[in-house]
Amino acid sequence: MDYKILATKYGTPLYIYDFDYIKSRYLALKNAFSARKSLVCFAVKANSNLSVLKFLANLGSGFDCVSIGEVRRALLAGANAYKIIFSGVGKKDEELKEALQNNILMINLESPAEMLRLENIAKELKKQARISIRVNPNVDAKTHPYISTGLNENKFGVEISEAKKMYLYAKKSEWLQPYGIHFHIGSQLTELAPIIEAANIVSNIMSELKALEIDIKFFDVGGGIGVIYENENEISLYDYAQGILGALKGQDVTVICEPGRFLTANAGVFLTKVLYQKLNSKKRFVIVDGAMNDLIRPSLYNAHHGISVVSKQNGEISNENSVQNLNEISKADVVGPICESSDFLAKNVDLPELKNGDLLLVKSAGAYGFSMSSNYNSRLRCAEVALENGTDRLIRRRESFEYLIALEREFI
Ligand SMILES: *Cc1c(COP(=O)(O)O)cnc(C)c1O
């Protein structure tokens, strides 16, 4: 792909997503579970662009949503309502109501209090609510503490004993229908053992529920499959699926998984332009036009994103090791224009001499990139472009200043 042409056509900074890659990942995951009924529910928070959602919906994907805004996005993108799950620790009454009215597959409950709210709302609407309960299996996912969610010290899910009580309550309720069971122990998982351990724990709960005549139809293993940003261990999809299916021996359920990052992280790059170089006695800084408001993962999680230079000759990415004259390469921090010391995209990376106008590619930026972006420093959120079958198309316009101030202007 000629990134120089894309930069000229759409401007920078710019997110670019390879839809063919998303498709190959989706199909690989479906294929891994082919021995069973399965439903892949893309975690919308990872990349909520409508065109990405529409592309996935057309492949048959379902969606895991954590706000009614995400549910609306999924529906707007053409998702089948019966493939939408609504999760999250703090759903509001209006959100629960709208989710029920839209007949989504199920509402994933995260506390007994929430269950009682939902029961009331279902009763008001005279509509039975299909529920799932997010169980906290108390398994250490061995990932970054900010994205680890499966321990009792985390705010997510309910403890096993509590979950059983909730299912019993729901079974007796006229307005609640136990439908699924859910866990999600964390993100960017690079070890299989914790997921399989959790799957076995939750599968056992399901057997116990069955003995109580509570019939669970969907076994939801959450998302969290890790991807390679740098040199991480990648979980084998085959082993992942086999491990989960192994935990489900003798159980007649549909497996749901909720990948976010797995489907889109490495489909995306963030293209940014060099503004200046700056040297001080300690450091070399490459100042670019993209910043933490566009891609916050480095600042938020100290996340690593590979950086490569778009070479001058042909606009193709050059391999980091073969960049121009090796003598010119030195360590640099790639930083943005925002007034925060944490505004960096990469630290201590090897880069050749660069000048104003050179382009850098920040890799693995297709998940939790644009979807976590903001307008901090009154920066306009950048454009997004899709690549499909060798052609590029705009899927989100760059924001304008008028758009930025639209909700304030009338008050001055
Ligand atoms: C964040 C999240 C996901 C997706 O996580 P990834 O690491 O992007 O796969 C799936 N399910 C739930 C409940 C989540 O909170």
PDBQT file of the ligand as one rigid body, heavy atoms in Angstrom, charges set to zero:
ROOT
HETATM    1  C1  LIG A 501     -13.020  -5.551  26.579  1.00  0.00    +0.000 C 
HETATM    2  C2  LIG A 501     -13.888  -6.739  26.551  1.00  0.00    +0.000 A 
HETATM    3  C3  LIG A 501     -13.809  -7.626  25.471  1.00  0.00    +0.000 A 
HETATM    4  C4  LIG A 501     -12.800  -7.517  24.378  1.00  0.00    +0.000 C 
HETATM    5  O1  LIG A 501     -11.494  -7.603  24.839  1.00  0.00    +0.000 OA
HETATM    6  P1  LIG A 501     -10.302  -7.831  23.800  1.00  0.00    +0.000 P 
HETATM    7  O2  LIG A 501      -9.102  -7.914  24.661  1.00  0.00    +0.000 OA
HETATM    8  O3  LIG A 501     -10.247  -6.638  22.911  1.00  0.00    +0.000 OA
HETATM    9  O4  LIG A 501     -10.562  -9.080  23.069  1.00  0.00    +0.000 OA
HETATM   10  C5  LIG A 501     -14.702  -8.673  25.446  1.00  0.00    +0.000 A 
HETATM   11  N1  LIG A 501     -15.629  -8.842  26.431  1.00  0.00    +0.000 NA
HETATM   12  C6  LIG A 501     -15.721  -7.996  27.472  1.00  0.00    +0.000 A 
HETATM   13  C7  LIG A 501     -16.760  -8.223  28.493  1.00  0.00    +0.000 C 
HETATM   14  C8  LIG A 501     -14.856  -6.925  27.574  1.00  0.00    +0.000 A 
HETATM   15  O5  LIG A 501     -14.938  -6.107  28.618  1.00  0.00    +0.000 OA
ENDROOT
TORSDOF 0
